[in-house]
Amino acid sequence: MKKILYILIFLLLGIFAACSEEAGTTSNYENRQPSWQTITATEALSVMEESDNFIILDVRTTAEYYEMRIEGAVLIPYDEIADRAAIELPDKDVIILIYCRTGRRSALAAADLAMLGFSAIYDFGGIIGWPYETIGR
């Protein structure tokens, strides 16, 4: 009789442990950090050539933007992303190819966009590493 009682207790402890692990997994999933991907300039160019549904986002200053930029880029300085993204980037599922001068500001802006719920963010770093055509003064 004692043996059966021990077996029942053991089984109940196993069930409770499994339930608590499952709850922990769900909690970890819910608390995961939004993310984005870092890609190369070549990968960004491939998206530009192969897709019709993307935005090239320049997160530098206005002066930097007019000096040299990738044709078709939309300017939203990185420190204005939180205020302007919802208005100027209404589709949170559109592919966003993001760059700055060296990659620091684009990473900050990518993190902000991810926190705002954008789902397809690709940071290709800085325009100084962009070996393809640009426009500007």
Helices and strands as residue ranges (DSSP letters): H 2-30, E 37-38, H 41-50, E 54-58, H 62-67, E 74-75, G 78-80, H 81-88, E 95-100, H 104-115, E 121-126, G 127-129
